[in-house]
């Protein structure tokens, strides 16, 4: 399509609604959530995607047939891909490997080419996502490297759209805004706008534990960054476009608090949002509860929670990451990812078909299932059992599970210990944990690896 034609979907970016938080403890304050999740691409980053691309078109850096390249935690990439693909540009994105599957699949569905790189390395390493993207831009003819961390069109989007919207929606009555910092475009753009229209307004920084920004704002110095699971905010360096001059309060928020707060937001207020929203909301609630006088406070639902169904809203993933507490026994039951007692065991019964077993394995992303009849363990079926049974005749998927399951079961008592567990796993078997009280669950090699990873922290 001709570049001068504006795709209609782009007119839906911005003018997002704002709602009060009514069922969470906000102390004496009024707390409002601006639903940036209602942008057509599902996040606040749609604003800067449009701003950076249209600015580059106007100044000639992006021409017809060009390629948009960016390093992104996912949402900026989605905003860029939404705008760029609607306008007919090619899109190449570099994404750290801790990003949610939903974001990556969404990017690919939009037609973006996605390079996944390491999230455990810093600036200067060839696999660091920003350095990787900059290198691709140099190697690609007709490339426009949007470079959100240095691009003035990033904060400009918030100075000219987000800020005025908030000011109007609050009736020109506002005391504080709680923000997170990734590229720092939101903070810097809002700071510029409110410095003109309402200088007393205070900014509150919500920063993940592990990020260096909390220390930097409080002391002007920072050490080595740690690690955090929250996506999209927190940094291991100070973004060049960052303006912290109006930040009056800083809260360092743990992953546990961030994820728990986002889940509570959905349960209490019915608002689905991602982990960065959990960080912002946790800081906003702390700020509100600490105020002696009533204040009007705004923060953001940065993106939609549907982007995190496999992570934030997946109990099994949350337990694996140590972000959701479960009862600890001090024995092998602590290694079971899906315990019978918690009702999370994915299983079949002996009369189910092999097709049912296959579909449950695929849905749960597991390689074996316990076979339970009336709550009693009668067998185990795994991928090799299935393959052996159906490889010569696919119609045998209709056979009952009992025709292919393993019934020679070797069990481990919960108190058997790690050496005994390793012997079972080393023999190629899955460990079946059971005792006189019944079947407790299965332990796989992955479960043991995950246990050792968490013990290392």
C-alpha atoms as one frame of an Amber mdcrd trajectory, in Angstrom:
protein
   0.000   0.000   0.000   1.220   3.589  -0.530   3.063   4.931   2.476   0.850
   8.029   2.687  -2.226   5.894   3.461  -2.689   5.532   7.194  -3.910   2.048
   8.258  -7.161   2.404  10.202  -5.975   0.251  13.117  -3.388   2.884  14.002
  -6.169   5.309  14.920  -7.040   2.996  17.812  -3.687   3.580  19.512  -4.014
   5.777  22.587  -7.051   7.275  24.323  -7.060   4.252  26.617  -9.522   4.096
  29.519  -8.685   4.743  33.151 -10.381   2.878  36.012 -10.221   3.262  39.805
  -8.912   0.441  41.972 -11.842  -0.268  44.288 -11.276  -3.659  45.917  -7.635
  -3.447  46.992  -6.307  -1.561  50.030  -5.156   1.839  48.790  -5.019   3.474
  52.222  -6.307   7.022  52.197  -5.507   7.468  48.505  -7.421   7.132  45.264
  -5.526   4.873  42.863  -6.307   4.746  39.145  -5.100   2.253  36.548  -4.675
   3.438  32.961  -5.467   0.438  30.789  -2.728   0.514  28.167  -3.639  -3.130
  27.577  -6.550  -1.755  25.525  -4.290  -0.530  22.737  -4.771  -2.630  19.567
  -1.405  -4.340  20.011  -2.134  -4.979  23.684   0.417  -2.710  25.366   1.652
   0.806  26.055   4.429   0.213  23.518   2.010   0.656  20.608   2.400   4.386
  21.253   6.141   4.430  20.718   5.948   1.950  17.837   3.782   4.415  15.922
   5.820   7.430  16.994   9.229   5.994  16.056   8.104   4.664  12.680   6.171
   7.762  11.604   9.006  10.040  12.703  11.476   7.947  10.690   9.173   8.136
   7.653   8.976  11.923   7.879  12.720  12.447   8.162  13.573   9.901   5.461
  15.306   7.260   7.589  12.612   4.711   6.711  11.686   4.350   3.064   9.301
   2.142   1.115  10.611  -1.446   1.090  12.674  -0.821   4.229  13.266  -3.064
   7.229  12.515  -2.094  10.841  14.969  -3.620  13.332  14.784  -3.462  17.101
  15.992  -5.057  20.328  12.949  -5.621  22.502  11.571  -7.353  25.562   8.570
  -8.171  23.385   6.032  -5.363  23.700   8.006  -2.725  21.786   8.501  -5.331
  19.105   4.770  -5.977  19.008   4.033  -2.257  18.734   6.590  -1.850  15.970
   5.389  -4.962  14.154   1.763  -3.821  14.355   2.573  -0.464  12.781   5.309
  -1.555  10.390   3.485  -4.563   8.989   0.312  -2.484   8.522   2.433  -0.093
   6.458   4.145  -2.858   4.482   7.630  -2.885   6.012   9.704  -5.923   6.870
  10.350  -6.346  10.624  13.325  -8.036  12.318  13.372  -8.253  16.112  15.910
  -9.478  18.670  14.262 -10.857  21.804  15.912 -12.147  25.031  15.152 -15.786
  25.797  13.233 -15.073  29.023  10.293 -13.619  27.094   6.931 -15.375  27.171
   5.995 -17.839  24.438   2.829 -15.849  23.761   4.812 -12.729  22.858   7.096
 -14.608  20.478   4.185 -16.378  18.774   2.322 -13.063  18.436   5.368 -11.438
  16.824   5.693 -14.271  14.322   1.958 -14.195  13.584   2.333 -10.514  12.662
   5.007 -11.544  10.170   8.074 -10.406  12.109  11.354 -12.284  11.868  12.423
 -13.077  15.441  15.959 -13.739  16.679  16.022 -15.137  20.212  19.204 -14.434
  22.140  20.572 -14.815  25.647  19.140 -12.945  28.628  22.070 -13.791  30.940
  24.713 -11.594  29.286  25.385  -7.855  29.425  26.448  -5.055  27.144  29.531
  -5.841  25.089  28.720  -9.522  24.700  27.881 -10.481  21.071  24.686 -12.198
  22.266  23.448  -9.176  24.240  20.149  -8.319  22.582  20.828  -4.638  21.928
  24.303  -5.257  20.502  22.894  -8.093  18.403  20.180  -5.830  16.930  22.628
  -3.013  16.207  24.843  -5.488  14.360  21.906  -6.758  12.279  20.982  -3.184
  11.386  24.475  -2.491  10.046  24.368  -5.675   7.970  20.881  -5.119   6.485
  20.423  -2.839   3.446  17.600  -0.326   3.898  17.384  -0.967   7.616  15.927
   1.447  10.134  17.177   0.618  13.650  14.461   2.114  15.835  16.745   1.961
  18.915  14.115   2.733  21.541  16.797   3.352  24.184  18.177   6.358  22.312
  15.330   7.432  20.041  13.788  10.839  20.994  10.516   9.765  19.333  10.079
   7.296  22.200   9.533   9.847  25.033   7.847  12.184  22.550   4.983   9.689
  22.211   4.250   9.938  25.946   4.827  13.683  26.146   2.275  14.317  23.393
  -0.289  11.553  24.023  -0.069   9.632  27.311   0.555  12.692  29.474  -2.263
  14.860  28.081  -4.679  11.916  28.303  -3.890  11.304  31.982  -4.167  15.000
  32.835  -7.562  15.280  31.150  -8.899  12.017  32.598  -7.944  13.112  36.124
  -9.680  16.452  35.722  -6.373  18.284  36.249  -6.241  16.877  39.789  -3.324
  14.487  40.286  -0.558  14.050  42.857   1.636  11.149  41.715   2.304   8.725
  38.876   3.914   5.317  39.437   6.069   4.130  36.534   8.588   1.456  35.693
  11.641   1.973  33.502  12.767  -0.176  30.615  13.835   2.229  27.894  12.639
   5.141  30.121  10.428   6.615  27.400   7.318   6.678  29.581   9.028   8.341
  32.549  10.876  10.898  30.457   7.920  11.832  28.260   5.551  12.202  31.212
   8.156  14.176  33.152   8.455  16.682  30.305   4.689  17.099  29.996   3.912
  17.461  33.695   6.864  19.757  34.296   5.001  22.251  32.092   1.441  21.738
  33.299   1.829  20.614  36.937   5.390  20.828  38.317   4.526  19.599  41.863
   3.515  16.167  40.547   5.712  13.423  42.009   6.917  10.370  40.120   7.296
   7.048  41.896   9.707   4.502  40.394   8.815   0.817  40.638  11.927  -1.261
  39.982  12.388  -5.057  40.039  14.808  -6.446  42.618  18.007  -7.095  40.667
  17.735  -3.994  38.489  20.326  -1.247  39.071  17.921   1.679  38.694  16.705
   1.803  42.299  20.263   2.160  43.584  21.115   4.677  40.884  18.168   6.965
  41.677  18.778   6.794  45.433  22.588   7.095  45.473  23.775   8.075  42.002
  25.792   4.855  41.924  25.143   1.220  41.141  26.898  -2.124  41.132  26.441
  -5.282  39.115  22.876  -6.144  38.136  21.195  -9.236  39.473  18.501 -11.236
  37.714  14.726 -10.885  37.696  11.841 -12.650  35.998   9.514  -9.697  35.428
   9.491  -8.750  31.745   9.854  -5.321  30.184  11.128  -3.179  33.064  14.331
  -2.985  35.081  17.773  -2.522  33.558  21.437  -3.357  33.989  22.426   0.137
  32.769  21.014   3.658  32.867  19.022   4.323  29.673  20.441   7.351  27.832
  17.038   9.040  27.460  16.131   8.600  31.152  15.105  11.692  33.126  14.839
  10.838  36.838  14.668  14.455  38.002  11.029  14.254  39.140  11.289  10.862
  40.841  10.565  11.427  44.540  10.073   7.844  45.743  11.571   4.510  44.702
  10.399   0.998  45.536  12.339  -2.174  44.819   9.789  -4.924  44.169  10.564
  -8.646  44.252   9.447 -11.060  41.552   7.280 -12.805  44.138   5.473  -9.584
  45.015   5.113  -8.568  41.363   3.593 -11.849  40.228   1.349 -12.188  43.275
   0.034  -8.633  42.852  -0.764  -9.138  39.168  -2.662 -12.333  39.998  -4.538
 -10.530  42.779  -5.459  -7.724  40.384  -7.191 -10.222  38.114  -8.989 -11.973
  40.977 -10.178  -8.827  42.754 -10.589  -6.181  40.056 -11.080  -8.431  37.021
  -8.179  -6.770  35.163  -5.806  -9.059  33.278  -2.279  -7.666  33.067   1.338
  -8.783  32.926   4.139  -9.062  35.433   5.407  -5.486  34.972   1.945  -4.247
  35.910   2.286  -6.317  39.075   5.523  -4.453  39.853   3.935  -1.048  39.272
   0.806  -1.879  41.231   2.762  -3.341  44.177   4.784  -0.096  44.388   1.664
   2.028  43.965  -0.089   0.226  46.812   2.939   0.668  49.089   3.092   4.345
  48.231  -0.644   4.871  48.780  -0.696   3.030  52.110   2.225   5.105  53.395
   0.549   8.464  52.796  -0.773  10.392  55.782  -2.967  12.552  53.556  -5.272
  11.519  50.726  -3.689  11.699  47.265  -4.725  10.904  43.720  -2.345   8.425
  42.119  -2.132   6.882  38.645  -0.274   3.824  37.412  -0.567   1.570  34.362
  -1.793  -1.792  33.171   1.195  -1.902  30.822  -0.002  -4.833  28.762  -2.525
  -7.637  28.673  -2.225 -10.722  30.852  -3.138 -12.986  27.939   0.520 -12.589
  26.962   1.530 -14.519  30.093  -0.895 -17.440  30.323   1.995 -19.908  30.098
   3.912 -18.146  32.872   2.305 -15.710  35.312  -1.085 -17.455  35.218   0.274
 -21.004  35.038   0.544 -22.540  38.530   3.002 -25.237  37.412   5.392 -22.640
  35.936   5.021 -20.418  39.000   5.904 -23.336  41.296   8.871 -24.305  39.100
  10.163 -20.735  39.384   9.645 -20.647  43.163   7.077 -17.856  42.772   4.110
 -19.767  44.158   4.424 -21.343  47.580   3.504 -24.962  48.177   3.802 -27.118
  51.262   7.337 -28.298  51.981   7.994 -31.748  53.443  11.782 -31.942  53.478
  11.713 -35.113  51.356  11.216 -36.211  47.742   7.679 -34.835  47.661   9.226
 -31.363  47.431  10.569 -32.268  43.963   7.200 -33.311  42.523   5.954 -30.629
  40.127   2.379 -31.927  40.043   1.307 -33.467  43.335  -1.768 -35.634  43.787
  -2.650 -33.813  47.013  -2.811 -30.475  45.206  -5.071 -31.832  42.483  -2.555
 -30.931  39.788  -1.629 -34.397  38.565  -2.292 -34.862  34.853  -3.304 -38.501
  34.445  -5.360 -41.019  32.505  -7.239 -44.117  33.601  -6.691 -47.553  32.161
  -9.854 -47.407  30.046  -8.998 -44.089  28.355  -7.796 -44.349  24.770  -4.185
 -43.964  23.751  -5.259 -40.893  21.780  -6.497 -39.346  25.036  -3.141 -40.113
  26.655  -1.282 -38.534  23.732  -3.440 -35.395  23.791  -2.956 -34.920  27.543
   0.811 -35.336  27.208   0.865 -32.726  24.459  -1.398 -30.296  26.305   0.594
 -30.521  29.545   3.983 -30.729  27.754   4.959 -33.914  29.602   6.423 -37.183
  28.347   4.704 -39.599  30.732   1.463 -39.919  32.652   0.427 -41.910  35.708
  -2.512 -44.251  35.150  -4.989 -43.948  38.013  -8.086 -46.051  38.515 -10.235
 -44.845  41.374  -7.315 -42.810  42.667  -5.061 -45.883  42.820  -1.878 -46.030
  40.733  -2.111 -49.012  38.354   0.511 -48.063  35.768   2.544 -45.468  33.917
   2.475 -44.685  30.207   5.133 -42.680  28.390   5.969 -41.607  24.843   7.970
 -44.750  24.100   5.054 -46.953  25.200   2.739 -45.042  22.893   5.125 -45.122
  19.951   5.783 -48.842  20.299   2.055 -49.542  20.297   0.898 -47.350  17.406
   3.856 -47.101  15.031   2.747 -50.027  12.881  -0.954 -49.200  12.933  -2.226
 -45.691  13.719  -5.741 -47.071  14.273  -4.453 -48.452  17.573  -4.727 -44.950
  19.031  -8.263 -46.134  19.789  -6.952 -48.942  22.042  -7.279 -48.521  25.807
  -4.325 -47.276  27.824  -4.094 -50.611  29.677  -2.865 -52.276  26.456   0.293
 -50.148  26.362   1.012 -48.974  29.913   3.844 -50.254  32.090   2.630 -52.107
  35.154   5.946 -53.297  36.628   6.160 -50.281  38.905   9.159 -49.505  41.100
   8.256 -46.931  43.708  10.294 -44.713  45.971   9.194 -43.753  49.451   9.232
 -39.990  50.061  12.108 -40.367  52.522  14.270 -42.400  50.094  16.566 -39.410
  49.416  18.367 -37.954  46.409  20.898 -40.784  45.883  18.068 -43.294  45.473
  16.245 -40.880  43.178  19.316 -40.451  40.999  19.711 -44.214  40.643  16.146
 -44.520  39.365  16.510 -41.616  36.939  19.922 -42.858  35.754  18.304 -46.179
  34.827  16.064 -44.355  32.386  12.902 -44.582  34.460  10.663 -41.901  35.868
  10.568 -41.953  39.674   7.211 -42.936  41.186   6.868 -41.553  44.701   4.448
 -43.569  46.835   4.081 -45.059  50.313   1.426 -46.676  52.457  -0.709 -43.544
  52.220  -0.811 -43.787  48.427   0.655 -42.290  45.253   2.128 -38.782  45.613
   3.383 -38.046  42.096   6.150 -38.516  39.534   9.660 -37.039  39.478  11.388
 -36.617  36.120  14.940 -35.624  35.238  13.633 -32.121  34.545  12.125 -31.945
  38.033  15.488 -32.862  39.568  17.300 -30.328  37.386  14.821 -27.649  38.403
  15.242 -28.542  42.089  19.019 -28.180  41.781  18.628 -24.870  39.910  16.442
 -23.413  42.661  18.819 -24.692  45.357  21.647 -22.772  43.630  19.901 -19.399
  44.058
